């Protein structure tokens, strides 16, 4: 019975996707403030301006967290890949005896 299954392909794909998300967030720096100017009503402009300010202050942390999660995915693949390879070599060595 297997207690733990690690799908390396899913983790690799997730890591690559997180890099794309973080890179796209990097490129969205000034757009939130610009978008606020296109809204007609003063209340909507105010809300969009507030969103733009919040985005500016929180975007960096969000990008950092997304990048860290991607690094953890890559690290998980590396660690479990090493363990899996070691176990495979161990089993093969036992069978050779």
Residue pairs with C-beta under 8 A, 6 or more apart in sequence:
6 76
6 77
6 80
6 84
8 77
8 80
8 81
11 73
11 74
11 76
11 77
12 73
12 77
14 70
14 73
15 70
15 71
15 73
15 74
15 77
18 66
18 67
18 69
18 70
18 73
19 67
19 70
21 66
22 63
22 66
22 67
22 70
25 59
25 62
25 63
25 66
26 63
28 55
28 59
29 56
29 59
32 48
32 51
32 52
32 55
32 56
33 49
33 52
33 53
33 56
35 48
35 52
36 45
36 48
36 49
36 51
36 52
37 45
39 45
39 48
